[in-house]
Amino acid sequence: MIEGCYRNWGLTASEQDVAGFTIKGYSIAEIATLRGSAPGTVKTHLNAIYRKAGVAGRGQLVSLLVEDLLRAPLLEPLPNDAAVAA
């Protein structure tokens, strides 16, 4: 589901990577260390992520994804034939 959001927002592979670490609660410095990049690069990616997702910051990004997760069905619906056979 989260990857679907990333695709809908048009995130690059690097932005998806940074978004994943951000959602998990890593700091900018930690993300930079994990990715082997400069903190400024991470900040640039975060600004692009927030703009593309239409949010103002980390809290809104996480909130947006949590809301989408809560709306998503817990299980995929079964086709009619599979429901009858079960």
Number of C-alpha atoms within 10 A of each C-alpha: 10 14 11 9 15 19 13 11 15 14 19 14 11 12 19 20 14 24 25 16 17 20 14 10 13 15 13 19 15 15 22 18 13 12 15 9 12 13 17 12 13 24 16 11 20 20 16 15 25 17 13 14 20 13 16 12 14 16 11 14 18 17 13 15 16 13 10 14 13 9 9 11 9 8 6 7 9 10 8 8 8 9 9 8 6 6
